[in-house]
Amino acid sequence: MKLARLSVPGPTAAPPALRRMRLVATALLVAMAALYLVARALGDRHPVWGFVRAFAEAAMVGGLADWFAVTALFRHPLGLPIPHTAIVPRNKDRIGDTLAQFLRDNFLIPRVVARRMQRVDVAGAAGRWLASPKGASEGRLRRGASRLAADMLESLDQERLGGMVRTTLAQRLRSLKISPLLGNALSAAIAENRHVPLLDGIIKWAAKVLSANEPVIRAMVHERAGSLMRWTGLDETLANKIIAGLDGMIQDMASQPDHPLRAKAEEGLAQLAHDLQFDPAMRERVEGFKAEMLDNPALSDWWQGIWEQMRGAMLKIARDPDAMMAGRFGEALHQLGTTLQEDPELASTINRFARRAAVGAAADYGDAIVRLVSETVRGWDAQTITRRLENAVGRDLQYIRINGTLVGGLVGLVIHAVDVLL
């Protein structure tokens, strides 16, 4: 399985919330520096200024220390190549490898997936969504899923995907022994009298063929009759007799379930069902016919046309989720959702299938997913991933700077108070 490499857009500007918090943290540090200068200048006028100076001085130390720590995560402070700074861009590849291994060890191990899937009710969630898909959140989910499905269908390589569909179908059909299946189906149909409509349809078709080809029969009789029969008009009489006889036979077969020819036809169908299942020669002929059909380029073109029609129908549905949920199709989906909620056996079967599919995907493609994550992070630009990580967690890091400034000031104030008391 080949997984496409993911890409990340270029660096984006910091969000407004991050810029505000960064401004607040910096302003607080500047305010502490200004307060320190004021307290130092006025320290001789009153003892309280000593406490203010101690608070501001410790706050500056705490704020600067936390500023240095926060900045060192993403870049070199003041552009100076200080050791152990710019941690994120320098360790970008190691972060990707660690993240990939974290996914592998905690999410993509088959037994972990199986344990987590035990608690996931896929059938119940699908049933609730199908049964009542008109809520606000469900509507957004449906539209989002529709857009995602449409984008995926449009982005895939249709020629390659169509070839994969044709190849997969052909391989499945080649490996499938259709002769016994046809024989079993025919035997079951005969046992339950489900072949009777087929015979009735063939008889009606034969009546229509006879009616449409009366001129052909008359022409054949006329051409093969001698000159004496044509001169006396007996050829026309003979043609009428033949047509009337064939029409009467067809009408009798249609109206008489126990007609000898119908019995003969049923006997032939029963023999065909038996030969399809147990006659090696018949089975070989059927398989040979199947192979010839699969090798015919016309069938490949037909598969491609079918796939394009399916893809077009899926795109149409994906682009209009509301229309999909309306009409008979929507009613069928609603009924399916109700059934999924009310039929525990069906729900259990679907959940078991989903669990096995997830476990199988983890076992078969876990390593590929891990490599995808690792290689994707390695392919990212260091500035891009740094900016994105900083935008994601930078607001909380600015709170660290603010807390460091205030906590540092309180610690300095306590130390100064203890020193004065002693």
DOFILUM-164570 format. One record per residue (C-alpha): residue number from 1; residue in three letters; x, z, y. Coordinates in Angstrom, 1 decimal, padded with zeros to 4 digits. Example, Ala and Ser with C-alpha at 12.3 -4.5 7.8 and 13.67 -1.06 7.14 Angstrom:
# residues 2
     i    aa        x        z        y
     1   Ala    012.3    007.8   -004.5
     2   Ser    013.7    007.1   -001.1
//
This chain:
# residues 422
     i    aa        x        z        y
     1   Met    000.0    000.0    000.0
     2   Lys    001.4   -001.0    003.4
     3   Leu    000.4    001.1    006.4
     4   Ala    000.7   -000.3    009.8
     5   Arg    003.1    001.4    012.2
     6   Leu    001.3    003.3    014.9
     7   Ser    002.3    002.9    018.5
     8   Val    002.1    005.2    021.5
     9   Pro    001.4    004.0    025.1
    10   Gly    004.0    004.6    027.7
    11   Pro    004.3    007.8    029.7
    12   Thr    001.3    008.8    031.7
    13   Ala    001.0    011.0    034.8
    14   Ala    000.5    014.7    034.4
    15   Pro   -003.1    015.7    034.4
    16   Pro   -004.5    017.4    037.5
    17   Ala   -004.8    020.8    035.8
    18   Leu   -001.2    020.8    034.8
    19   Arg   -000.1    019.8    038.3
    20   Arg   -002.1    022.6    039.8
    21   Met   -000.7    025.3    037.4
    22   Arg    002.8    024.0    037.9
    23   Leu    002.3    024.3    041.7
    24   Val    000.8    027.8    041.3
    25   Ala    003.8    029.0    039.2
    26   Thr    006.3    027.5    041.6
    27   Ala    004.5    028.9    044.6
    28   Leu    004.5    032.4    043.1
    29   Leu    008.2    032.2    042.4
    30   Val    008.9    031.0    046.0
    31   Ala    006.6    033.8    047.3
    32   Met    008.6    036.4    045.3
    33   Ala    011.8    035.0    046.8
    34   Ala    010.3    035.3    050.3
    35   Leu    009.1    038.8    049.6
    36   Tyr    012.5    039.8    048.4
    37   Leu    014.1    038.5    051.6
    38   Val    011.6    040.4    053.7
    39   Ala    012.0    043.6    051.7
    40   Arg    015.8    043.4    051.9
    41   Ala    015.6    042.9    055.7
    42   Leu    013.2    045.8    056.1
    43   Gly    014.6    048.1    053.4
    44   Asp    016.0    050.7    055.8
    45   Arg    012.8    051.2    057.7
    46   His    010.7    052.8    054.9
    47   Pro    011.3    053.8    051.3
    48   Val    008.3    051.7    050.1
    49   Trp    010.3    048.6    050.9
    50   Gly    012.7    049.6    048.1
    51   Phe    009.9    049.4    045.6
    52   Val    008.8    046.0    047.0
    53   Arg    012.4    044.7    046.8
    54   Ala    012.7    045.9    043.2
    55   Phe    009.4    044.3    042.3
    56   Ala    010.3    041.0    044.0
    57   Glu    013.9    040.9    042.7
    58   Ala    012.8    041.5    039.1
    59   Ala    009.9    039.0    039.5
    60   Met    012.4    036.3    040.6
    61   Val    014.6    037.0    037.6
    62   Gly    011.6    036.8    035.2
    63   Gly    010.2    033.7    036.9
    64   Leu    013.5    031.9    036.9
    65   Ala    014.2    032.8    033.3
    66   Asp    010.8    031.5    032.2
    67   Trp    011.2    028.4    034.4
    68   Phe    014.5    027.7    032.7
    69   Ala    013.0    028.3    029.2
    70   Val    010.0    026.1    029.9
    71   Thr    012.0    023.3    031.5
    72   Ala    014.7    023.4    028.7
    73   Leu    012.1    022.5    026.2
    74   Phe    011.5    019.1    027.7
    75   Arg    014.5    018.2    029.9
    76   His    017.8    019.4    031.3
    77   Pro    017.2    022.0    034.1
    78   Leu    018.2    020.5    037.5
    79   Gly    019.6    017.5    035.5
    80   Leu    022.6    019.6    034.3
    81   Pro    023.6    018.9    030.6
    82   Ile    023.4    022.6    029.7
    83   Pro    023.8    023.1    025.9
    84   His    020.5    023.7    024.0
    85   Thr    018.3    022.2    026.6
    86   Ala    016.1    019.1    026.5
    87   Ile    015.1    020.4    023.0
    88   Val    012.1    018.1    022.4
    89   Pro    013.8    014.7    023.3
    90   Arg    017.0    015.6    021.5
    91   Asn    015.2    016.7    018.3
    92   Lys    012.4    014.0    018.4
    93   Asp    013.4    012.6    015.0
    94   Arg    013.7    016.1    013.4
    95   Ile    010.2    017.0    014.8
    96   Gly    008.7    013.9    013.2
    97   Asp    010.3    014.7    009.9
    98   Thr    009.2    018.3    010.1
    99   Leu    005.6    017.3    011.0
   100   Ala    005.5    014.8    008.2
   101   Gln    006.8    017.3    005.7
   102   Phe    004.2    019.9    007.0
   103   Leu    001.5    017.4    006.3
   104   Arg    002.9    016.7    002.9
   105   Asp    003.2    020.3    001.9
   106   Asn   -000.1    021.6    003.4
   107   Phe   -002.5    018.7    003.3
   108   Leu   -001.5    015.9    001.0
   109   Ile   -000.8    017.8   -002.2
   110   Pro   -003.5    016.8   -004.8
   111   Arg   -004.3    020.4   -005.7
   112   Val   -004.5    021.4   -002.0
   113   Val   -006.8    018.5   -001.4
   114   Ala   -008.9    019.3   -004.4
   115   Arg   -009.3    022.9   -003.3
   116   Arg   -010.3    022.0    000.2
   117   Met   -012.7    019.3   -001.0
   118   Gln   -014.4    021.9   -003.2
   119   Arg   -015.8    023.4    000.1
   120   Val   -016.8    020.0    001.6
   121   Asp   -020.4    018.9    001.1
   122   Val   -020.0    015.1    001.7
   123   Ala   -023.4    014.3    000.2
   124   Gly   -025.2    017.0    002.2
   125   Ala   -023.6    015.9    005.5
   126   Ala   -024.3    012.2    004.8
   127   Gly   -027.9    013.1    003.8
   128   Arg   -028.6    015.1    006.9
   129   Trp   -027.1    012.3    009.1
   130   Leu   -029.1    009.6    007.4
   131   Ala   -032.3    011.5    007.3
   132   Ser   -032.3    012.4    011.1
   133   Pro   -029.8    010.2    013.0
   134   Lys   -031.5    010.3    016.3
   135   Gly   -030.1    013.5    017.9
   136   Ala   -027.8    013.3    020.9
   137   Ser   -024.7    014.3    018.9
   138   Glu   -025.6    012.2    016.0
   139   Gly   -026.2    009.2    018.3
   140   Arg   -022.8    009.6    019.8
   141   Leu   -021.3    009.9    016.4
   142   Arg   -023.1    006.9    015.2
   143   Arg   -022.1    004.8    018.2
   144   Gly   -018.5    006.0    017.9
   145   Ala   -018.4    005.2    014.2
   146   Ser   -019.9    001.8    014.8
   147   Arg   -017.4    001.0    017.5
   148   Leu   -014.6    002.1    015.2
   149   Ala   -015.9    000.1    012.3
   150   Ala   -016.3   -003.0    014.5
   151   Asp   -012.8   -002.7    015.9
   152   Met   -011.3   -002.3    012.4
   153   Leu   -013.2   -005.3    011.1
   154   Glu   -012.1   -007.4    014.0
   155   Ser   -008.5   -006.3    014.0
   156   Leu   -007.9   -006.9    010.3
   157   Asp   -006.2   -010.1    009.2
   158   Gln   -009.3   -012.0    008.0
   159   Glu   -007.4   -014.7    006.1
   160   Arg   -005.3   -012.1    004.3
   161   Leu   -008.2   -009.8    003.7
   162   Gly   -010.4   -012.6    002.5
   163   Gly   -007.6   -013.6    000.1
   164   Met   -007.4   -010.0   -001.1
   165   Val   -011.2   -010.0   -001.7
   166   Arg   -011.0   -013.3   -003.6
   167   Thr   -008.0   -012.2   -005.7
   168   Thr   -009.6   -008.8   -006.5
   169   Leu   -012.9   -010.3   -007.6
   170   Ala   -011.1   -013.0   -009.6
   171   Gln   -008.9   -010.4   -011.4
   172   Arg   -011.9   -008.2   -012.2
   173   Leu   -013.9   -011.1   -013.5
   174   Arg   -010.9   -012.4   -015.6
   175   Ser   -010.5   -008.9   -017.2
   176   Leu   -014.3   -008.6   -017.8
   177   Lys   -015.7   -009.8   -021.1
   178   Ile   -018.9   -011.2   -019.9
   179   Ser   -020.2   -012.7   -023.2
   180   Pro   -021.1   -009.3   -024.8
   181   Leu   -022.7   -008.2   -021.5
   182   Leu   -024.8   -011.3   -021.3
   183   Gly   -025.8   -010.8   -025.0
   184   Asn   -026.7   -007.2   -024.4
   185   Ala   -028.7   -008.0   -021.3
   186   Leu   -030.6   -010.8   -023.1
   187   Ser   -031.3   -008.6   -026.1
   188   Ala   -032.6   -005.8   -023.9
   189   Ala   -034.8   -008.3   -022.0
   190   Ile   -036.3   -009.7   -025.2
   191   Ala   -036.9   -006.2   -026.6
   192   Glu   -038.9   -005.2   -023.5
   193   Asn   -040.6   -008.6   -023.1
   194   Arg   -038.9   -009.2   -019.8
   195   His   -038.0   -012.7   -021.0
   196   Val   -041.6   -013.8   -020.8
   197   Pro   -041.6   -014.5   -017.1
   198   Leu   -038.5   -016.6   -017.7
   199   Leu   -040.3   -018.7   -020.3
   200   Asp   -043.3   -019.0   -018.1
   201   Gly   -041.2   -020.1   -015.2
   202   Ile   -039.4   -022.7   -017.4
   203   Ile   -042.8   -024.0   -018.6
   204   Lys   -044.1   -024.3   -015.0
   205   Trp   -040.9   -026.1   -014.0
   206   Ala   -041.3   -028.5   -016.9
   207   Ala   -044.9   -029.3   -015.8
   208   Lys   -043.7   -030.0   -012.3
   209   Val   -040.9   -032.2   -013.6
   210   Leu   -043.3   -034.2   -015.8
   211   Ser   -045.7   -034.7   -012.8
   212   Ala   -042.9   -035.8   -010.5
   213   Asn   -041.5   -038.3   -013.1
   214   Glu   -044.6   -040.0   -014.3
   215   Pro   -043.5   -043.3   -012.7
   216   Val   -040.2   -043.1   -014.5
   217   Ile   -041.9   -042.6   -017.9
   218   Arg   -044.2   -045.5   -017.3
   219   Ala   -041.3   -047.7   -016.3
   220   Met   -039.3   -046.8   -019.4
   221   Val   -042.3   -047.6   -021.7
   222   His   -042.9   -050.9   -019.9
   223   Glu   -039.2   -051.9   -020.2
   224   Arg   -039.0   -051.1   -023.9
   225   Ala   -042.4   -052.6   -024.9
   226   Gly   -042.5   -056.1   -026.3
   227   Ser   -043.9   -059.0   -024.3
   228   Leu   -047.1   -058.9   -026.4
   229   Met   -047.8   -055.2   -025.5
   230   Arg   -047.1   -055.9   -021.9
   231   Trp   -049.4   -059.0   -021.9
   232   Thr   -052.2   -057.0   -023.6
   233   Gly   -051.7   -053.9   -021.4
   234   Leu   -050.9   -051.7   -024.3
   235   Asp   -047.7   -050.5   -022.7
   236   Glu   -049.8   -048.8   -020.0
   237   Thr   -052.1   -047.2   -022.6
   238   Leu   -049.1   -046.0   -024.5
   239   Ala   -047.5   -044.5   -021.4
   240   Asn   -050.8   -042.7   -020.6
   241   Lys   -050.9   -041.3   -024.1
   242   Ile   -047.3   -040.0   -023.9
   243   Ile   -047.8   -038.4   -020.5
   244   Ala   -051.2   -036.9   -021.6
   245   Gly   -049.6   -035.6   -024.8
   246   Leu   -046.6   -034.0   -023.0
   247   Asp   -048.9   -032.5   -020.4
   248   Gly   -051.3   -031.1   -023.0
   249   Met   -048.4   -029.5   -024.9
   250   Ile   -047.0   -027.9   -021.7
   251   Gln   -050.5   -026.6   -020.8
   252   Asp   -051.0   -025.2   -024.4
   253   Met   -047.6   -023.4   -024.2
   254   Ala   -048.6   -021.9   -020.8
   255   Ser   -051.9   -020.7   -022.0
   256   Gln   -051.1   -019.6   -025.6
   257   Pro   -048.5   -016.8   -025.9
   258   Asp   -048.3   -017.4   -029.7
   259   His   -047.7   -021.1   -029.4
   260   Pro   -045.2   -022.4   -032.0
   261   Leu   -042.9   -023.9   -029.5
   262   Arg   -042.8   -020.6   -027.5
   263   Ala   -042.0   -018.8   -030.7
   264   Lys   -039.3   -021.3   -031.4
   265   Ala   -037.9   -020.8   -027.9
   266   Glu   -037.9   -017.0   -028.4
   267   Glu   -036.2   -017.4   -031.7
   268   Gly   -033.5   -019.5   -030.0
   269   Leu   -033.1   -016.9   -027.3
   270   Ala   -032.7   -014.1   -029.9
   271   Gln   -030.1   -016.2   -031.7
   272   Leu   -028.2   -016.8   -028.5
   273   Ala   -028.2   -013.1   -027.7
   274   His   -026.8   -012.4   -031.1
   275   Asp   -024.1   -015.1   -030.8
   276   Leu   -023.0   -014.0   -027.4
   277   Gln   -022.3   -010.5   -028.8
   278   Phe   -021.0   -011.2   -032.3
   279   Asp   -020.0   -014.9   -032.7
   280   Pro   -016.3   -015.4   -031.9
   281   Ala   -016.7   -019.1   -031.3
   282   Met   -019.5   -018.5   -028.8
   283   Arg   -017.6   -015.8   -027.0
   284   Glu   -014.6   -018.0   -026.8
   285   Arg   -016.6   -020.8   -025.3
   286   Val   -018.2   -018.5   -022.7
   287   Glu   -014.8   -017.0   -021.7
   288   Gly   -013.4   -020.5   -021.5
   289   Phe   -016.2   -021.6   -019.2
   290   Lys   -015.6   -018.5   -017.1
   291   Ala   -011.9   -019.3   -016.8
   292   Glu   -012.6   -022.9   -015.8
   293   Met   -015.0   -021.7   -013.1
   294   Leu   -012.6   -019.2   -011.7
   295   Asp   -009.8   -021.8   -011.6
   296   Asn   -012.1   -024.2   -009.7
   297   Pro   -011.1   -024.4   -006.0
   298   Ala   -014.8   -024.8   -005.1
   299   Leu   -015.5   -021.3   -006.4
   300   Ser   -012.6   -019.9   -004.2
   301   Asp   -014.2   -021.6   -001.2
   302   Trp   -017.5   -020.2   -002.2
   303   Trp   -016.1   -016.7   -002.4
   304   Gln   -014.5   -017.2    001.1
   305   Gly   -017.9   -018.2    002.5
   306   Ile   -019.6   -015.2    000.9
   307   Trp   -016.9   -012.9    002.4
   308   Glu   -017.3   -014.4    005.8
   309   Gln   -021.1   -013.9    005.6
   310   Met   -020.6   -010.3    004.5
   311   Arg   -018.1   -009.7    007.3
   312   Gly   -020.4   -011.3    009.9
   313   Ala   -023.3   -009.1    008.7
   314   Met   -021.2   -006.0    008.8
   315   Leu   -020.0   -006.8    012.3
   316   Lys   -023.6   -007.4    013.4
   317   Ile   -024.7   -004.1    012.0
   318   Ala   -021.6   -002.2    013.4
   319   Arg   -022.2   -003.6    016.9
   320   Asp   -025.9   -002.5    017.0
   321   Pro   -026.2    000.9    015.2
   322   Asp   -029.7    001.5    016.6
   323   Ala   -031.0   -001.8    015.2
   324   Met   -029.4   -000.8    011.9
   325   Met   -031.4    002.3    011.7
   326   Ala   -034.7    000.5    012.5
   327   Gly   -037.0   -001.5    010.2
   328   Arg   -036.9   -001.6    006.4
   329   Phe   -033.2   -001.0    006.2
   330   Gly   -033.5    002.1    008.4
   331   Glu   -036.3    003.4    006.3
   332   Ala   -034.2    002.9    003.2
   333   Leu   -031.3    004.8    004.7
   334   His   -033.7    007.6    005.7
   335   Gln   -035.1    007.8    002.2
   336   Leu   -031.5    007.8    000.8
   337   Gly   -030.7    010.7    003.2
   338   Thr   -033.7    012.7    002.0
   339   Thr   -032.8    012.0   -001.6
   340   Leu   -029.2    013.2   -001.1
   341   Gln   -030.6    016.5    000.3
   342   Glu   -033.2    017.0   -002.4
   343   Asp   -031.5    015.7   -005.5
   344   Pro   -028.7    018.2   -006.5
   345   Glu   -027.5    016.1   -009.4
   346   Leu   -027.0    013.0   -007.2
   347   Ala   -025.3    015.1   -004.5
   348   Ser   -023.0    016.7   -007.1
   349   Thr   -022.1    013.2   -008.4
   350   Ile   -021.3    011.9   -004.9
   351   Asn   -019.3    015.1   -004.0
   352   Arg   -017.3    014.8   -007.2
   353   Phe   -016.6    011.1   -006.5
   354   Ala   -015.5    011.9   -002.9
   355   Arg   -013.3    014.7   -004.2
   356   Arg   -011.7    012.5   -006.8
   357   Ala   -011.2    009.7   -004.3
   358   Ala   -009.5    012.1   -001.8
   359   Val   -007.3    013.6   -004.5
   360   Gly   -006.4    010.1   -005.8
   361   Ala   -005.6    008.9   -002.2
   362   Ala   -003.3    012.0   -001.7
   363   Ala   -001.5    011.4   -005.0
   364   Asp   -001.1    007.6   -004.5
   365   Tyr   -000.5    007.4   -000.8
   366   Gly    000.7    010.8    000.3
   367   Asp    004.4    009.7    000.4
   368   Ala    003.4    006.6    002.3
   369   Ile    001.5    008.6    004.9
   370   Val    004.5    011.0    005.2
   371   Arg    006.8    008.1    005.8
   372   Leu    004.4    006.5    008.3
   373   Val    004.3    009.7    010.4
   374   Ser    008.1    010.2    010.3
   375   Glu    008.9    006.5    011.0
   376   Thr    006.3    006.4    013.8
   377   Val    007.7    009.4    015.6
   378   Arg    011.2    008.0    015.2
   379   Gly    010.0    004.8    016.8
   380   Trp    008.5    006.5    019.8
   381   Asp    010.4    006.6    023.1
   382   Ala    011.8    010.0    023.8
   383   Gln    010.4    010.1    027.4
   384   Thr    007.0    009.1    026.1
   385   Ile    006.7    011.8    023.5
   386   Thr    008.2    014.4    025.9
   387   Arg    005.7    013.6    028.6
   388   Arg    002.8    013.6    026.1
   389   Leu    003.7    017.0    024.6
   390   Glu    004.3    018.5    028.0
   391   Asn    000.9    017.2    029.2
   392   Ala   -000.7    018.7    026.0
   393   Val    000.8    022.2    026.2
   394   Gly    002.3    022.3    029.8
   395   Arg   -000.7    024.2    031.3
   396   Asp   -000.1    027.1    028.9
   397   Leu    003.6    027.0    029.6
   398   Gln    002.9    027.4    033.3
   399   Tyr    000.9    030.5    032.5
   400   Ile    004.1    031.8    030.7
   401   Arg    006.0    031.3    034.0
   402   Ile    003.3    033.1    036.0
   403   Asn    003.2    036.0    033.4
   404   Gly    007.0    036.1    033.3
   405   Thr    007.1    036.5    037.1
   406   Leu    004.5    039.2    037.2
   407   Val    005.7    041.1    034.1
   408   Gly    009.3    040.9    035.4
   409   Gly    008.2    042.4    038.7
   410   Leu    006.3    045.2    037.0
   411   Val    009.4    046.0    034.9
   412   Gly    011.6    046.0    038.0
   413   Leu    009.1    048.3    039.8
   414   Val    009.1    050.8    036.8
   415   Ile    012.9    050.8    036.6
   416   His    013.2    051.4    040.4
   417   Ala    010.6    054.2    040.2
   418   Val    012.5    055.9    037.3
   419   Asp    015.8    055.6    039.2
   420   Val    014.2    057.2    042.3
   421   Leu    012.8    060.0    040.4
   422   Leu    016.0    060.7    038.6
//
